[in-house]
């Protein structure tokens, strides 16, 4: 695969796109493949040094495996705000 010119922008974009897809599908209906994609996005963010952002994305992934829609929604919102803030501040 060719090198990504801006790995940080790419990773933030992938994470945000995955979170947006989860909301679009319905947080209670997210398939395992989407959760895997969100987990990979968190790993990529961690590798790039965005530890706190990665942790919020991981918390969202964990919430998707549960059965508390309020917790899912809170962790989704936290992850999205963190991703948007990281993108704005870079």
C-alpha angles and dihedrals in degrees: 000000000000119000115267108241094218109023093181094054089044094051094046090048093049092049093048092046090052092049090048091050090051090054092045093052092042121263092247091054102048110138122228091251091060091049088052090052091051090048090052090050090053091050091051092050090050091052089053092053099257093126099158092046090049091050093053090050090049090050089054091051090050091049091054088061091056132072102239109105092188091055090046091053094047093049091045091053092046092050093048094049091047092049093048092047092049090049092050095047098047 
